Amino acid sequence: MPETHSTEDAAPRRNLYPPREPYRAQVMDMPGGHRIYLEECGIRNGQPVVVLHGGPGGGCSPGMRRFFDPSHYRAVLFDQRGCGRSSPNASVENNTTWDLVADIERIRTALGIDKWVVFGGSWGATLALIYAQAHPERVEALVLRGVFTMTRSELDWFYGGGAGAFWPDQWRAFAHMVPAEERGDLIAAYNRRLFGPDESEQIRFARAWAGWESALAVLSSNGARGVPSASYARAFARLENHYFINGGFLESDGQIHRDMHRIRHIPGYIVQGRYDMVCPPVTAQRLHDSWPGSRLTMIPDAGHALSEPGISQELVGIMDRIRDETRLRRRRVEVG
């Protein structure tokens, strides 16, 4: 188990592995009418790792394959319900946190995997923690980035004006999409439009919702961003809003922190941008403080996004460290 550690000094940073194609891709039928896109990369008998993307609604990208040594890992990537290459697109029917946790278990069972490393950032970190707390016996280690724990205070920070105090121009554009009398609860105000009968209005508000988050995600972007496609924005915004207005479908506010005792023995690696405006570092620090098996690394020159150079290089370094420790354990077993 790694020592508990918190430092501004990141481990030696390593470059992403070269782009590669999956050795197998498939679509799995899930209960509730969903079909989940799934791919495997690396080597078939490698150390398993499952990748949980952000959002909810973000989907996986080819770049996510590049964090794992293809000569060692069997990386499993999938698009969660309603987004990416899964279908039906942007659907919130039978789409809850517990449906996703059950999907992860169905994928693990179908692939014949006993235990795996769980790798996730932002909402992916949320889902990783909830999955681990539900199935601790199936998790070898957790590798988390840009921690989000689905609490009311975190949602209030990002959708109630906290982050907007640092980005007033972007906040005005986001908040002023709705009348002044509705701005006290922007999640609810957007919900009425994202799920309203007018599809053109859905797209307009979906792009505003996705744009607000992407504007603050990368430290070096200075607020610049491209316009998301209508299909991506609609799935991303509807799913995020659906999950957030329902409190992540958790039993109570702060459930993840309440249940940390269930995974206190599991090794955890937390990578956090010091200037993350989407998921502020105080959340990562609180999680680390309650988790004896965790190691927290603050990246001093980074924000929220997986693509931030310091964050991506540190994550590659962590996965290489897990690889080296696994190989060492195996050699010790072989020599008896």
KEVEXMI-523792 format. One record per residue (C-alpha): residue number from 1; residue in one letter; x, y, z. Coordinates in Angstrom, 2 decimals. Each point is the difference from the previous one (the first is absolute). Layout:
<recs>
rec k = NUM r = A u = X v = Y w = Z $
...
</recs>
This chain:
<recs>
rec k = 1 r = M u = 0.00 v = 0.00 w = 0.00 $
rec k = 2 r = P u = 1.46 v = 3.41 w = -0.90 $
rec k = 3 r = E u = 0.75 v = 2.38 w = 2.80 $
rec k = 4 r = T u = -2.32 v = 2.90 w = 0.65 $
rec k = 5 r = H u = 1.62 v = 2.92 w = -1.74 $
rec k = 6 r = S u = -0.90 v = 3.56 w = -0.94 $
rec k = 7 r = T u = 2.43 v = 2.16 w = -1.92 $
rec k = 8 r = E u = 0.40 v = 2.68 w = -2.63 $
rec k = 9 r = D u = 2.88 v = -2.07 w = -1.41 $
rec k = 10 r = A u = -1.39 v = -2.37 w = -2.61 $
rec k = 11 r = A u = 1.71 v = -3.27 w = -0.88 $
rec k = 12 r = P u = 2.28 v = 0.00 w = -3.07 $
rec k = 13 r = R u = -2.31 v = 0.90 w = -2.84 $
rec k = 14 r = R u = -0.27 v = -2.37 w = -2.94 $
rec k = 15 r = N u = -1.42 v = 0.50 w = -3.45 $
rec k = 16 r = L u = -3.16 v = -1.62 w = -1.25 $
rec k = 17 r = Y u = 0.37 v = -3.29 w = -1.84 $
rec k = 18 r = P u = -0.41 v = 0.13 w = -3.81 $
rec k = 19 r = P u = -3.51 v = -0.09 w = -1.48 $
rec k = 20 r = R u = -1.36 v = -3.48 w = -0.60 $
rec k = 21 r = E u = -3.14 v = -1.79 w = -1.05 $
rec k = 22 r = P u = -1.95 v = -2.40 w = 2.22 $
rec k = 23 r = Y u = 0.58 v = -3.70 w = -0.60 $
rec k = 24 r = R u = -3.71 v = -0.60 w = 0.57 $
rec k = 25 r = A u = -3.14 v = 2.14 w = -0.06 $
rec k = 26 r = Q u = -3.57 v = -1.09 w = 0.60 $
rec k = 27 r = V u = -3.44 v = 1.16 w = 1.06 $
rec k = 28 r = M u = -1.60 v = -1.56 w = 3.08 $
rec k = 29 r = D u = -3.73 v = -0.07 w = 0.61 $
rec k = 30 r = M u = -0.91 v = 1.22 w = 3.47 $
rec k = 31 r = P u = -3.31 v = -0.07 w = 1.89 $
rec k = 32 r = G u = -2.33 v = 2.92 w = -0.59 $
rec k = 33 r = G u = 0.50 v = 0.19 w = -3.75 $
rec k = 34 r = H u = 3.57 v = 1.33 w = -0.02 $
rec k = 35 r = R u = 2.83 v = -1.21 w = -2.23 $
rec k = 36 r = I u = 3.50 v = 0.74 w = 1.30 $
rec k = 37 r = Y u = 3.05 v = 0.48 w = -2.22 $
rec k = 38 r = L u = 3.06 v = -1.77 w = 1.43 $
rec k = 39 r = E u = 3.59 v = -0.33 w = -1.16 $
rec k = 40 r = E u = 3.17 v = -1.72 w = 1.22 $
rec k = 41 r = C u = 3.56 v = 1.20 w = -0.61 $
rec k = 42 r = G u = 3.49 v = -1.27 w = 0.79 $
rec k = 43 r = I u = 0.47 v = -3.75 w = 0.49 $
rec k = 44 r = R u = -2.69 v = -2.58 w = 0.61 $
rec k = 45 r = N u = 1.60 v = -1.54 w = 3.09 $
rec k = 46 r = G u = 1.22 v = 3.30 w = 1.43 $
rec k = 47 r = Q u = -0.74 v = 1.60 w = 3.37 $
rec k = 48 r = P u = -3.61 v = 1.21 w = -0.29 $
rec k = 49 r = V u = -0.90 v = 3.67 w = 0.37 $
rec k = 50 r = V u = -3.43 v = 1.51 w = -0.61 $
rec k = 51 r = V u = -0.29 v = 3.63 w = -1.13 $
rec k = 52 r = L u = -2.97 v = 2.06 w = 1.22 $
rec k = 53 r = H u = -0.52 v = 3.17 w = -2.00 $
rec k = 54 r = G u = -1.32 v = 3.30 w = 1.29 $
rec k = 55 r = G u = -3.21 v = 1.91 w = -0.37 $
rec k = 56 r = P u = -2.30 v = -1.82 w = 0.54 $
rec k = 57 r = G u = -0.39 v = -0.07 w = -3.75 $
rec k = 58 r = G u = 3.54 v = 0.67 w = -1.17 $
rec k = 59 r = G u = 0.79 v = -3.33 w = -1.67 $
rec k = 60 r = C u = 3.44 v = -1.52 w = -0.55 $
rec k = 61 r = S u = 2.52 v = 1.28 w = -2.52 $
rec k = 62 r = P u = 2.95 v = -1.67 w = -1.78 $
rec k = 63 r = G u = 2.39 v = 2.08 w = 2.10 $
rec k = 64 r = M u = -1.12 v = -1.86 w = 3.13 $
rec k = 65 r = R u = 1.70 v = -3.14 w = -1.31 $
rec k = 66 r = R u = 3.40 v = 1.66 w = 0.24 $
rec k = 67 r = F u = 0.42 v = -0.04 w = 3.79 $
rec k = 68 r = F u = 0.72 v = -3.74 w = 0.16 $
rec k = 69 r = D u = 3.11 v = -1.92 w = -1.03 $
rec k = 70 r = P u = -1.37 v = -2.22 w = -2.80 $
rec k = 71 r = S u = 2.57 v = -2.70 w = 0.80 $
rec k = 72 r = H u = -1.39 v = -0.40 w = 3.53 $
rec k = 73 r = Y u = -3.61 v = 1.18 w = 0.30 $
rec k = 74 r = R u = -3.33 v = -1.26 w = -1.25 $
rec k = 75 r = A u = -1.85 v = 3.32 w = -0.07 $
rec k = 76 r = V u = -3.81 v = -0.13 w = -0.14 $
rec k = 77 r = L u = -1.77 v = 3.17 w = -1.16 $
rec k = 78 r = F u = -3.74 v = 0.42 w = -0.40 $
rec k = 79 r = D u = -2.51 v = 2.75 w = -0.69 $
rec k = 80 r = Q u = -2.48 v = 0.27 w = 2.86 $
rec k = 81 r = R u = -3.75 v = -0.10 w = -0.61 $
rec k = 82 r = G u = -1.32 v = 2.62 w = -2.38 $
rec k = 83 r = C u = 3.26 v = 1.44 w = -1.32 $
rec k = 84 r = G u = 2.86 v = -0.56 w = -2.43 $
rec k = 85 r = R u = -0.51 v = -3.07 w = -2.15 $
rec k = 86 r = S u = -2.54 v = -1.49 w = 2.41 $
rec k = 87 r = S u = -3.70 v = 0.23 w = -0.74 $
rec k = 88 r = P u = -2.63 v = 1.34 w = 0.23 $
rec k = 89 r = N u = 1.84 v = 3.30 w = -0.14 $
rec k = 90 r = A u = -0.79 v = 2.61 w = 2.67 $
rec k = 91 r = S u = -2.55 v = -2.32 w = 1.64 $
rec k = 92 r = V u = -0.59 v = 0.39 w = 3.74 $
rec k = 93 r = E u = -2.41 v = -2.92 w = 0.25 $
rec k = 94 r = N u = 1.39 v = -2.77 w = 2.23 $
rec k = 95 r = N u = 3.11 v = 2.13 w = 0.41 $
rec k = 96 r = T u = 1.16 v = 0.43 w = 3.60 $
rec k = 97 r = T u = 3.25 v = -0.38 w = 1.92 $
rec k = 98 r = W u = -1.11 v = -3.46 w = 1.12 $
rec k = 99 r = D u = -0.71 v = -1.05 w = -3.59 $
rec k = 100 r = L u = 3.58 v = 1.00 w = -0.84 $
rec k = 101 r = V u = 1.44 v = -1.88 w = 2.98 $
rec k = 102 r = A u = -1.93 v = -3.09 w = -1.11 $
rec k = 103 r = D u = 1.27 v = 0.47 w = -3.57 $
rec k = 104 r = I u = 3.61 v = 0.06 w = 1.23 $
rec k = 105 r = E u = -0.56 v = -3.29 w = 1.79 $
rec k = 106 r = R u = -1.67 v = -1.54 w = -3.06 $
rec k = 107 r = I u = 2.98 v = 1.03 w = -2.13 $
rec k = 108 r = R u = 2.49 v = -1.41 w = 2.52 $
rec k = 109 r = T u = -1.86 v = -3.31 w = 0.17 $
rec k = 110 r = A u = -0.41 v = -0.26 w = -3.78 $
rec k = 111 r = L u = 3.74 v = 0.57 w = -0.52 $
rec k = 112 r = G u = 0.97 v = -2.57 w = 2.62 $
rec k = 113 r = I u = 1.86 v = 2.52 w = 2.19 $
rec k = 114 r = D u = 0.34 v = -0.65 w = 3.73 $
rec k = 115 r = K u = 1.42 v = 3.36 w = 1.16 $
rec k = 116 r = W u = 1.11 v = 3.12 w = -1.79 $
rec k = 117 r = V u = 1.51 v = 3.43 w = 0.43 $
rec k = 118 r = V u = -2.74 v = 2.66 w = -0.27 $
rec k = 119 r = F u = 1.10 v = 3.19 w = -1.79 $
rec k = 120 r = G u = -2.30 v = 3.04 w = -0.14 $
rec k = 121 r = G u = -0.10 v = 3.78 w = 0.06 $
rec k = 122 r = S u = -2.59 v = 2.60 w = 0.99 $
rec k = 123 r = W u = -3.35 v = -1.85 w = -0.17 $
rec k = 124 r = G u = 2.10 v = -3.06 w = -0.83 $
rec k = 125 r = A u = 1.65 v = 0.40 w = 3.42 $
rec k = 126 r = T u = -3.45 v = 0.22 w = 1.60 $
rec k = 127 r = L u = -1.13 v = -3.18 w = -1.71 $
rec k = 128 r = A u = 3.28 v = -1.75 w = 0.83 $
rec k = 129 r = L u = -0.42 v = 0.75 w = 3.71 $
rec k = 130 r = I u = -3.65 v = -1.09 w = 0.05 $
rec k = 131 r = Y u = 0.82 v = -3.20 w = -1.91 $
rec k = 132 r = A u = 2.89 v = -0.78 w = 2.33 $
rec k = 133 r = Q u = -2.16 v = 0.57 w = 3.08 $
rec k = 134 r = A u = -2.62 v = -2.36 w = -1.44 $
rec k = 135 r = H u = 2.52 v = -2.65 w = -1.15 $
rec k = 136 r = P u = 3.26 v = 0.46 w = 1.93 $
rec k = 137 r = E u = 1.02 v = -3.61 w = -0.60 $
rec k = 138 r = R u = 0.20 v = 0.70 w = -3.75 $
rec k = 139 r = V u = 2.31 v = 3.04 w = 0.19 $
rec k = 140 r = E u = 3.79 v = -0.35 w = 0.00 $
rec k = 141 r = A u = 0.70 v = 3.74 w = 0.11 $
rec k = 142 r = L u = -1.70 v = 3.31 w = -0.78 $
rec k = 143 r = V u = 1.61 v = 2.67 w = -2.19 $
rec k = 144 r = L u = -1.99 v = 3.23 w = 0.17 $
rec k = 145 r = R u = 0.31 v = 3.43 w = -1.62 $
rec k = 146 r = G u = -1.86 v = 3.26 w = 0.65 $
rec k = 147 r = V u = -2.04 v = -1.40 w = 2.87 $
rec k = 148 r = F u = -3.75 v = 0.57 w = 0.16 $
rec k = 149 r = T u = -2.04 v = -1.62 w = 2.79 $
rec k = 150 r = M u = -3.54 v = 1.07 w = -0.99 $
rec k = 151 r = T u = -0.78 v = 2.21 w = 2.98 $
rec k = 152 r = R u = -2.37 v = 2.95 w = 0.06 $
rec k = 153 r = S u = 2.85 v = 2.36 w = 0.85 $
rec k = 154 r = E u = 1.94 v = -1.06 w = -3.11 $
rec k = 155 r = L u = -3.02 v = 0.57 w = -2.23 $
rec k = 156 r = D u = -0.64 v = 3.36 w = 1.66 $
rec k = 157 r = W u = 3.60 v = 1.02 w = -0.68 $
rec k = 158 r = F u = -0.26 v = -0.62 w = -3.72 $
rec k = 159 r = Y u = -3.66 v = 0.79 w = -0.68 $
rec k = 160 r = G u = -0.69 v = 2.51 w = 2.77 $
rec k = 161 r = G u = 2.55 v = 2.70 w = -0.75 $
rec k = 162 r = G u = 3.14 v = -1.10 w = 1.85 $
rec k = 163 r = A u = 2.02 v = -0.75 w = -3.11 $
rec k = 164 r = G u = -1.82 v = 2.86 w = -1.72 $
rec k = 165 r = A u = 1.68 v = 2.47 w = 2.36 $
rec k = 166 r = F u = 3.29 v = -0.86 w = -1.76 $
rec k = 167 r = W u = -1.46 v = -0.09 w = -3.52 $
rec k = 168 r = P u = -2.69 v = 2.71 w = 0.08 $
rec k = 169 r = D u = -0.23 v = 0.38 w = -3.77 $
rec k = 170 r = Q u = -0.49 v = -3.71 w = -0.61 $
rec k = 171 r = W u = -2.36 v = -0.22 w = 2.97 $
rec k = 172 r = R u = -2.14 v = 2.82 w = -1.33 $
rec k = 173 r = A u = -0.32 v = -1.73 w = -3.37 $
rec k = 174 r = F u = -1.04 v = -3.24 w = 1.74 $
rec k = 175 r = A u = -2.33 v = 1.41 w = 2.66 $
rec k = 176 r = H u = -1.67 v = 2.61 w = -2.19 $
rec k = 177 r = M u = -1.35 v = -2.69 w = -2.30 $
rec k = 178 r = V u = -2.98 v = -0.13 w = 2.38 $
rec k = 179 r = P u = -2.18 v = 2.77 w = 1.50 $
rec k = 180 r = A u = 1.24 v = 1.67 w = 3.20 $
rec k = 181 r = E u = -2.71 v = -1.60 w = 2.13 $
rec k = 182 r = E u = 1.31 v = -3.50 w = -0.88 $
rec k = 183 r = R u = 3.70 v = 0.61 w = 0.65 $
rec k = 184 r = G u = -0.20 v = -1.11 w = 3.62 $
rec k = 185 r = D u = 0.00 v = -3.62 w = -1.21 $
rec k = 186 r = L u = 1.70 v = -0.28 w = -3.37 $
rec k = 187 r = I u = 0.02 v = -3.80 w = 0.03 $
rec k = 188 r = A u = -3.81 v = 0.02 w = 0.19 $
rec k = 189 r = A u = -0.33 v = 2.85 w = -2.50 $
rec k = 190 r = Y u = 2.13 v = -1.80 w = -2.56 $
rec k = 191 r = N u = -1.81 v = -3.27 w = 0.71 $
rec k = 192 r = R u = -3.29 v = 1.51 w = -1.15 $
rec k = 193 r = R u = 1.56 v = 0.94 w = -3.34 $
rec k = 194 r = L u = 2.28 v = -2.99 w = -0.56 $
rec k = 195 r = F u = -3.02 v = -2.27 w = 0.38 $
rec k = 196 r = G u = -2.58 v = 2.30 w = -1.57 $
rec k = 197 r = P u = -1.94 v = -0.70 w = -3.19 $
rec k = 198 r = D u = 2.02 v = 2.35 w = -2.24 $
rec k = 199 r = E u = 3.05 v = -1.84 w = -1.36 $
rec k = 200 r = S u = 1.66 v = 3.17 w = -1.27 $
rec k = 201 r = E u = -0.27 v = 1.46 w = 3.51 $
rec k = 202 r = Q u = 1.45 v = -3.23 w = 1.41 $
rec k = 203 r = I u = 3.04 v = 0.39 w = -2.26 $
rec k = 204 r = R u = 0.47 v = 3.69 w = 0.81 $
rec k = 205 r = F u = -0.05 v = -0.60 w = 3.74 $
rec k = 206 r = A u = 2.08 v = -3.17 w = -0.32 $
rec k = 207 r = R u = 2.76 v = 1.94 w = -1.72 $
rec k = 208 r = A u = -0.13 v = 2.68 w = 2.69 $
rec k = 209 r = W u = 0.17 v = -2.65 w = 2.75 $
rec k = 210 r = A u = 2.93 v = -1.85 w = -1.62 $
rec k = 211 r = G u = 1.71 v = 3.28 w = -0.87 $
rec k = 212 r = W u = -0.02 v = 1.26 w = 3.59 $
rec k = 213 r = E u = 1.85 v = -3.09 w = 1.20 $
rec k = 214 r = S u = 2.49 v = -0.17 w = -2.87 $
rec k = 215 r = A u = 0.86 v = 3.69 w = 0.43 $
rec k = 216 r = L u = 1.33 v = -0.66 w = 3.50 $
rec k = 217 r = A u = 1.50 v = -3.46 w = -0.51 $
rec k = 218 r = V u = 3.48 v = 0.85 w = -1.28 $
rec k = 219 r = L u = 2.25 v = 2.43 w = 1.84 $
rec k = 220 r = S u = 1.78 v = 1.25 w = -3.11 $
rec k = 221 r = S u = -3.13 v = 0.45 w = -2.14 $
rec k = 222 r = N u = -0.76 v = 3.50 w = 1.30 $
rec k = 223 r = G u = -3.66 v = -0.81 w = -0.51 $
rec k = 224 r = A u = 0.40 v = -0.84 w = -3.69 $
rec k = 225 r = R u = -1.98 v = -2.98 w = -1.24 $
rec k = 226 r = G u = -1.43 v = -1.55 w = -3.11 $
rec k = 227 r = V u = -3.72 v = -0.40 w = -0.58 $
rec k = 228 r = P u = -1.04 v = -3.58 w = 0.88 $
rec k = 229 r = S u = -1.99 v = -1.94 w = -2.57 $
rec k = 230 r = A u = -3.74 v = -0.10 w = 0.53 $
rec k = 231 r = S u = 0.01 v = -3.77 w = 0.61 $
rec k = 232 r = Y u = 2.83 v = 0.09 w = 2.53 $
rec k = 233 r = A u = -1.33 v = 3.06 w = 1.82 $
rec k = 234 r = R u = -3.51 v = -1.40 w = 0.26 $
rec k = 235 r = A u = 1.14 v = -3.31 w = 1.50 $
rec k = 236 r = F u = 2.53 v = 1.65 w = 2.31 $
rec k = 237 r = A u = -2.35 v = 2.69 w = 1.30 $
rec k = 238 r = R u = -3.11 v = -2.16 w = 0.39 $
rec k = 239 r = L u = 1.86 v = -2.77 w = 1.82 $
rec k = 240 r = E u = 1.95 v = 2.34 w = 2.29 $
rec k = 241 r = N u = -3.09 v = 1.95 w = 0.84 $
rec k = 242 r = H u = -2.03 v = -3.17 w = 0.57 $
rec k = 243 r = Y u = 2.58 v = -1.32 w = 2.44 $
rec k = 244 r = F u = 0.55 v = 3.30 w = 1.77 $
rec k = 245 r = I u = -3.66 v = 0.88 w = 0.50 $
rec k = 246 r = N u = -0.38 v = -3.46 w = 1.60 $
rec k = 247 r = G u = 3.04 v = 0.37 w = 2.27 $
rec k = 248 r = G u = 1.81 v = -2.79 w = -1.81 $
rec k = 249 r = F u = -2.73 v = -2.39 w = 1.17 $
rec k = 250 r = L u = 1.83 v = -0.36 w = 3.32 $
rec k = 251 r = E u = -1.74 v = -0.80 w = 3.26 $
rec k = 252 r = S u = 1.18 v = 3.19 w = 1.68 $
rec k = 253 r = D u = 2.19 v = 3.05 w = -0.52 $
rec k = 254 r = G u = 3.58 v = -1.00 w = 0.76 $
rec k = 255 r = Q u = -0.57 v = -3.73 w = -0.47 $
rec k = 256 r = I u = 3.43 v = -0.57 w = -1.55 $
rec k = 257 r = H u = 1.75 v = 1.53 w = 3.02 $
rec k = 258 r = R u = -2.29 v = -1.91 w = 2.35 $
rec k = 259 r = D u = 0.99 v = -3.32 w = -1.56 $
rec k = 260 r = M u = 3.76 v = 0.50 w = -0.32 $
rec k = 261 r = H u = 0.56 v = -2.61 w = 2.72 $
rec k = 262 r = R u = -0.97 v = -2.63 w = -2.56 $
rec k = 263 r = I u = 3.05 v = 0.70 w = -2.15 $
rec k = 264 r = R u = 2.53 v = 1.30 w = 2.52 $
rec k = 265 r = H u = 2.20 v = -3.05 w = -0.72 $
rec k = 266 r = I u = 0.05 v = 0.48 w = -3.78 $
rec k = 267 r = P u = 3.01 v = 1.85 w = -1.45 $
rec k = 268 r = G u = -1.04 v = 3.33 w = -1.49 $
rec k = 269 r = Y u = 1.83 v = 2.52 w = -2.16 $
rec k = 270 r = I u = -1.54 v = 3.47 w = -0.25 $
rec k = 271 r = V u = 1.25 v = 2.53 w = -2.57 $
rec k = 272 r = Q u = -1.39 v = 3.51 w = 0.38 $
rec k = 273 r = G u = 0.63 v = 3.25 w = -1.84 $
rec k = 274 r = R u = 0.83 v = 2.77 w = 2.45 $
rec k = 275 r = Y u = -2.15 v = 2.46 w = -2.02 $
rec k = 276 r = D u = -2.90 v = -2.31 w = -0.80 $
rec k = 277 r = M u = -3.03 v = 2.29 w = -0.25 $
rec k = 278 r = V u = -2.48 v = -2.78 w = -0.81 $
rec k = 279 r = C u = 0.85 v = -2.28 w = 2.94 $
rec k = 280 r = P u = 1.94 v = 2.07 w = 2.56 $
rec k = 281 r = P u = 2.98 v = -1.65 w = 1.75 $
rec k = 282 r = V u = -1.68 v = 0.15 w = 3.43 $
rec k = 283 r = T u = -2.07 v = -3.03 w = -1.03 $
rec k = 284 r = A u = 3.08 v = -2.05 w = -0.89 $
rec k = 285 r = Q u = 1.64 v = 1.02 w = 3.27 $
rec k = 286 r = R u = -3.05 v = -1.02 w = 2.02 $
rec k = 287 r = L u = -0.13 v = -3.36 w = -1.75 $
rec k = 288 r = H u = 3.70 v = -0.60 w = 0.57 $
rec k = 289 r = D u = -0.26 v = 0.91 w = 3.68 $
rec k = 290 r = S u = -2.66 v = -2.69 w = 0.51 $
rec k = 291 r = W u = 1.81 v = -2.70 w = -1.98 $
rec k = 292 r = P u = 3.08 v = -1.57 w = 1.63 $
rec k = 293 r = G u = 0.86 v = -1.91 w = -3.17 $
rec k = 294 r = S u = 0.15 v = 3.08 w = -2.23 $
rec k = 295 r = R u = 2.73 v = 2.12 w = -1.51 $
rec k = 296 r = L u = -0.87 v = 3.54 w = -1.10 $
rec k = 297 r = T u = 2.06 v = 1.91 w = -2.55 $
rec k = 298 r = M u = -0.84 v = 3.64 w = -0.67 $
rec k = 299 r = I u = 1.14 v = 1.15 w = -3.45 $
rec k = 300 r = P u = 0.98 v = 3.65 w = 0.51 $
rec k = 301 r = D u = -0.43 v = 1.14 w = -3.62 $
rec k = 302 r = A u = -3.28 v = -1.69 w = -0.93 $
rec k = 303 r = G u = -3.77 v = 0.36 w = 0.01 $
rec k = 304 r = H u = -2.60 v = -2.70 w = -0.44 $
rec k = 305 r = A u = 0.37 v = -1.68 w = -3.37 $
rec k = 306 r = L u = 1.52 v = -3.41 w = -0.67 $
rec k = 307 r = S u = 1.92 v = 1.64 w = -2.86 $
rec k = 308 r = E u = 1.94 v = 2.34 w = 2.30 $
rec k = 309 r = P u = 3.66 v = -1.04 w = -0.60 $
rec k = 310 r = G u = 0.94 v = -0.26 w = 3.68 $
rec k = 311 r = I u = -3.09 v = -2.04 w = 0.81 $
rec k = 312 r = S u = 0.28 v = -2.40 w = -2.93 $
rec k = 313 r = Q u = 3.71 v = -0.59 w = 0.56 $
rec k = 314 r = E u = -0.50 v = -0.67 w = 3.72 $
rec k = 315 r = L u = -2.76 v = -2.49 w = -0.75 $
rec k = 316 r = V u = 2.24 v = -1.89 w = -2.43 $
rec k = 317 r = G u = 2.67 v = -0.06 w = 2.69 $
rec k = 318 r = I u = -2.46 v = -1.46 w = 2.52 $
rec k = 319 r = M u = -1.11 v = -2.73 w = -2.38 $
rec k = 320 r = D u = 3.64 v = -0.81 w = -0.72 $
rec k = 321 r = R u = 0.64 v = -0.20 w = 3.75 $
rec k = 322 r = I u = -2.91 v = -2.40 w = 0.46 $
rec k = 323 r = R u = 1.37 v = -2.05 w = -2.91 $
rec k = 324 r = D u = 3.48 v = -0.18 w = 1.55 $
rec k = 325 r = E u = -1.36 v = -0.96 w = 3.43 $
rec k = 326 r = T u = -2.17 v = -2.71 w = -1.56 $
rec k = 327 r = R u = 2.94 v = -1.44 w = -1.94 $
rec k = 328 r = L u = 2.14 v = -0.01 w = 3.13 $
rec k = 329 r = R u = -2.68 v = -1.87 w = 1.97 $
rec k = 330 r = R u = -0.33 v = -2.55 w = -2.77 $
rec k = 331 r = R u = 3.75 v = -0.60 w = -0.13 $
rec k = 332 r = R u = 0.07 v = -0.54 w = 3.75 $
rec k = 333 r = V u = -2.78 v = -2.57 w = -0.30 $
rec k = 334 r = E u = 1.80 v = -1.77 w = -2.84 $
rec k = 335 r = V u = 3.24 v = -0.37 w = 1.94 $
rec k = 336 r = G u = -1.96 v = -1.22 w = 3.00 $
</recs>
